[in-house]
């Protein structure tokens, strides 16, 4: 059992006074049954891929079976989705669950897991990565090397904001996010400004990228921790600008510039054409880890001359292009396990795939993103048809569960049949503060496909279905549509009501 924290004073961050979640109390808000909720969820239209649609609805039903109210003694402030692995609220799972939960927000507020984390923030900004669901107690002490991370919550909240346009939530989460960012900067960096992590705090627990590092940083600089800090500073600067916090925006932009310089100076291995962890004496890790692709999400990080060779590893059979894409470490890396993936030594994880796909979209690699997503979903579907289950991770070279792998852990497994299906296979995304909808149409289908009942902003909805010749849209909110395919791109204003667009 976790033990109460020792009572000693730590410096407080002034922003903690503005963390509204710490003063929040739980209010019961019953949610609808899945039979009722289903009418509020997006409906994929995939007449030639009924197995994907079946898996999509199975994932949502599984999620509904794991919705929970907090126990009174826990001190949690919101209903939440149980990751269904252990009796803890995990930072990593909570971050990714919220991303497919965006599509179900009309029926259940899937930000509750994050709210519960913010409610437990310490006075100095620390957030524990694992909190007991029964007692509300942190599992780790604040200065345990494994006690927090990865620092991706600002990216998660910014994605939610761009998707929903909810600037009220943006203002509410900004203070705890900045306070946590400051804590990580103060307690997870080396004198040169680069960051460290451990196998467990990075989320990639048993990967051999840093020797004997499952529970210790080994004094290395960790590429993903530094990239996540850079991404975090960039996004927090964008949040600050949106919220008209100009002083903080300037501070965070300067921090981002410093980190971009440091990462490119220290973490780029010219010989391997890859970003890698670095030892105290300047040696690169021999492992090409999927963790390095966090850098794709930071639009200002990777120089143009390095971008193509860095991404090329995703196209190579000896690296990341395996029968099931994308393995958590490359096939030519020491310790790679081709049989089961052995967790993070080659296992294919919905969470890391989701990150890679978002990064590829960020740099305009829409075709590669679609190709990887279809491969991943085909393999996940094959395993589901054989086992009747979704899995925590998958084998990289066969259509099989990984080993070890939790069965039906909807926390991250829901990303593949829900978010990846909608965003990367069907290809629809939204930037609602800009009132923009994007459809990247690359799925080969002789019959019309698309989505109905897709959520727009706070209360709007959209249906878009198209074949090779005609697109039919029905919406109750106007927006600008960008339509892309493998050969062309077009943009048009879409009014409320039903619109038909000739695609020939």
N, C-alpha and C positions, 0 to 999 in steps of 0.2 A: 504494500500500500504506500502511496506517496505520503511524505511527511510534511507537516506545516513548515513554512519558511522560517529560518532563524530571524529573530527580531533585531535587526540592525538598520541604522539609517542609511539611505541612499539618496543622492541628490534628486530632486523633483524637476520634471520638465514643466515649465509654465503652461504649455499647451494642454496638459492633462486636465486643467480646470475646464477646458472646453470639450472634453470627451463626454458627450451626453449619454453614451451607453452605460457609463459607470453609475449614473444616477437613475437609470431606467429601471422600472419594475415590470415583472411579467404580467401580462394581461391575457387571459384565455381567449383564443380566437379559433373556434372550431373550423376545420377545413372540410370540404365536400368529399364524399366517397369518390373512388376512382371512376365509377360508372357515371357520376355527375360531372366530375372534373374533366373527363375526356372531351366533352363538348367545348371546353375552353382551350384546348391544346391545338397546336398546329397540326394539320393533317397532310402528310406527304402524299402526293399523287404519283405513283410509280407502277403503272400497269404491267411493265415488263420485269419488275423486281419485287414481287410480292413478298419474298423472303425478307427483304430489308424492311418493308413496312411491318411485317409481323414482329420482327426483332425490335423495331422502334416502339411499338405499343407494349411489348413485353418489358422493355426497360422502364417505361413510364409506370406500368403497373407495379413493377418491383420497387421503384422509388416510393410509390404511394404506400406500399406495405411497410416502409421503413421511416415514415414520418413520425415524429415524436414530440410530446410536450416535455419541457424540462421538469425535473423533480424539484419540489419546493426548496429542499436543502442545498441544491446546487448553486443557487444564486444566478443561474442563467436567465436571460431576459426575453428569449424568443423561442418559438417552435422551431424545429430543426429537422434536417434529414440525417439519419443515422448512417454512417459509412458501412455498417454491418460487417466490421472486421473485429474490432475490440471495443470495449466500453469507454471510449475516449472521444473527445472532440479534437480532431487532428487539423492543424493548420493547412497542410498540403491538401488533404482530401476536401476540406471546406472550401478552399480556393477554387478547386476544379469543379466541385459539385455545383457551385453557384453559376458556373458557365453554361451548363446545359439547363440549369434551373431557370435561366432567363426566359426560356421558351414556355415555362409553365407558370409564370408569375401571376397570370390572371386567376389561377386556382389556388396557388400556395406561394407564400413569400419565401423563396429559397435563399434569401440573404440572412436568414436567422442564424446559421452556423457562424457567419462572420460577425454578426451582432454579439453573439455570445463570447467570441474571442475578445472583441473590443471592450466588452463589459468587464473582463478580467485583466485589463491592462494595469500594470504597476505604475506607481507614481513617477518613475524615471523613464517610462515609455516601453519597458520590456513587455513582450507578449510571449507566453509559453506556447510551444508548438504542440503540446499534448496535455489536455485537461480532462480530469476525471468527470464523466457524465453524472455520476451519482453524487459526488461531494462538491464538485466545482473547484477542487484543489489542483494546482499545477502538478504535473508529474515530475518536472525538473526544477532544480534551483536556477535562479536567473543566470549565474555565471558558469553553469555546466556547459562545456563546449557543445553538447548536443541539445541544449535547452530551447533553441528557437530556430526559425528558418524553415524553408527558404523565404527570402524577403520578396515576395511577389504580390503582396496584397494590393499595392497601389495599381499595378497592372490589371488585376482582377476588377477592382472598382472602376477604373477608367474605362475598361471594356464595357462594363455594365452601364456606365453613364452614356457612352457613345451609342449603345444599343437602345437604351430606354429614354434618354434625355432627362433623367431625373436629377435636376440640379439641387433639389432639396437634400437628397441623400449625399450628393457630392460634398456639399457644405458640412454635413454632419460627420462624414468619415474623414475629412481632411485633417483635423487636429490629431486624432489617434494615429493616423498614417504617418504624419510628419514626426510625431514624437517617437514612434517605433523606428523610423528611418534614422533619426538622430541617435537612438540607443545603439543600433547596429553600427553606425559610423564610429561611435565612441568605444565600442566593445568588441568589434569583429574585424578590425583592421590592423595591418602592420604599419610600422613607421612611415613607409613609402606611400601609404594610402590604399594599397590593394587589400582585398578581403580574404578571409579564411572561412572554412566550414569544416564539417566532418562528414563521413559517409551518411550518418543518420540525419544531421541537420540539413544536408543538401537534398535529402530525399532519395539519394541513390546509394543505399546503405552498404551494399557489399561490393561495389565496383572497385577494382584494384588500381584505379587511376593514381591514387596516392598510397604508398605502401603502409599497411597496417593502420588505416585511417578510419575504420568504421566508427570509432568513438573518439578520435583525436585528430586535430588538424595537421600534426607532424611538421608544423612550422612552414608549410607550403602556402603559396598563394593559389587560391582556387578560382578557376576561370569562370564558373557559373556564378559564384558568390559576387565576384567583381562585376560581371555583366548585369546581374540582377540589381546591384546597387546603382549602376549607371542608368539602367532602364528606369529604376525607381525615381532617381533624381530628375530624369527627363520628364516623367509623367507627373510627378509632384509639382514641377515647375509649370507644366501645362494646366494642372488643377489650380495652382496659385494664380495664374493669369486669368483663368476663367472666373475665379472668385475675387479678382481684383486685389490680391495680396502681392503687390508689386515688389516689396522688399524681399519677401520669401522667394518670389519667382526669380529675382536676380541672383540670390544666394544659391538656389538649386541649379540654375543654368550654369553658373560658374563651376559648381561641383561636378556637374555632368561633363563639362569640357575637360576638367582635370582627369576624370576617370577614363574618358575616351582615350586621352593621350597615354595614360599609364597602361591600359589594357593593350593597346596596339604596340607599345614599346616593349612590354614584358611577356605577354601571353601568346603572341603570334610566333609560331614555329615555321620559319621560312622553308626549312627542309621538308617538313611534312605538309606544308600548305594548310595548316590547321591551327586553331586556337586551343592551347592546352595548359594544364596546370603547371606551375613552376616551383621547383625546390628552392630552399634557402640559398643554395650556391648557384642558382641559375639554370639548372638542368630541367628539360621538359619531361613531363610524364610520357611514357610510351603508349598511353591509351588515348585513342580518339573516342571521346565520350559524346553522347547526344547532348550532354549538358552544355557544350559549347554553342549550340544553336540558339540559346537564349539571346545571343548577340544579334540574330536576325531581327528581333523585335524592336531593337533600338535603331531608329532610322539614321542616327548620326554616328554610329559606332564603327562600322566596317568600311574601310576605304574601297573605292570602286575596283581598284586593281587586285584586291584580295577577295572580293566577293565571289567571283566566278569559280576560282579554284577551291574556295571553301565550300561552296554549295555542290561542287562537282562530286564530292565524296558521297552525296546522297544518290548519285546516278551510277555509282561503280559497284559491280558485283563483289569485288574483293573488300568493299568497305560497308556501306549501309544499304545497298540495293540487294536485299536477300528475298527469298520466296515470300516471307511476310515482313513488310516494311513498317516501321523503321526500328532496327534493333537498338538497344540502349547503349551498346558500344560496338565499334566496327569489327567486322570479321577478321581483320588483320591485326587486331590488338591482342596483346597478351591477356590470357584469362578468359577470352571469348568462349562461350559454351553453345555449340551448335544444336545440341539435342533438345534442351529445354529452355535455354536462355539463363538458367540458374539465377533467377531474380533479375538483378541489374547487370549481369555479365553477358547480356545479349537478349534478354527478354524484351518483348514488344509491349509497351505500356500505353494505354489510351491517353494518359496525361501527357507524357512526353511527345507522343504523336500529335496531340492537339497543339502543343507549344510549337513544334516544328512547322505544322501547317499554317498557324497564324503568322509565323515568321516569314514563310515563303510568300504568303499573300502580301505581307508588308513590303517585300522587295520586288513585287510584281511578277513572281514566278507562279502564276495561276495554273498553268498547264501541269507543271510538276506537282503542285499541291493536289490537284484533282487526281492525277495518276497514283500518287501515294495513298490518297484517301480511299479510292476505289479498291486498290489492292488490300488495304487494311480491312475495310468493311467486308470484302469477300471472304477473307480468312476468318474474321470474327463470326460471320454468318455460318461458315462451314463448321466451325467448332460448336456453335450453338445448336445446329441441326444434329450433330453427333452426340452432344452431351446434355442438351436441354438447359444450358447455363451460360451466363456471361462470366468472364474470369478477370481477375486482377491484372494478369499479364499473360502473354502468349509466347509460344516457341517461335524462334526466328526463321526456321527452315522447314517447318511442317505446319499444317493446319491443326494445331493441338494446343491445349492449355500449357502455360509455363509451369515450371516446378522449382520452388514452391509457388503456389498461386491461390489466393482465396477465391472461393466460389460465390458468385452472385454478390460481389461487393459493389453495390450500385454507386458508391462514392465516386469512383473514377470510371468504372466500366460503362456508366451511362453516357459518357462523352462520345463513344464511337457510334452507337445507333441513333443518337439524338443530335448532338451539336455537329459532329463531323459529317453526318448524313446531310443535314440541312445546309451547312455552310460550305462544305468542300465537295460533296458528291452532287447534290442538287445545285449548290453554288450560290445561295442567297445570303446577303449580309446587309446590314443597316448602319447608317450614321445618322441617328435621328436628330441630334442638335442641328445638323445641316439639312435635315429633311431630305435625305438621300437614301435610295435603295439601289443595291447592286445585284445583278444576276449574271453570274459567270456560267454560261450554258455550254458544258462540254460533255455531258452524259450522252452516250450513243443510245438513241431510242427511236423506234419507228412510230411510236404512239405518243400522244401528248403527255407531258409530265410537268411537275411543278409542286406547288404547295397551296393549300387552302387554310383559312383561319389563322394566318400568320400575324403575330402581334406587332402593331406599330405604335410607338410612343406609349403614353399612359393608358389610352383606351381605344385606339384605332385597330383596325384589322385589314388584312390584305389577302387576296387570292390571286395567284399568277400561275397560269397553265399555258404551255406552248408546245407546238410541234415544229417541224422544219419551216413551215410557211406562215404561221399566225400565232400571235401572243394575245391572250385575253386576260385583262386585269380587272379586278373589282376591288375598290378601296373606299373607305369612308373618310380618308384624309388625303389631301394632295401631297405630292412629293416629286422629286426629280429622279428619274430612273436612268441608270447606266447599264446598258446591256452589252455583254461581251461574249464572244465565242473564240474559237481557235484562230479565226482569220480577221475579225473586225470588231469595232466597238462603236456604239451609238449612244446618244444621250437625248432624253426627251422629257418634257414636263407632263406629268400624269395628274389629271384633275380627279376630284371625287366622282364616284360612280363607276360605270363599266366602260373600259376602253379596249379597242382592238387595234393591234399594231401589225402591219404587214411586214414579214421578215424576209421576203424574197427580194 
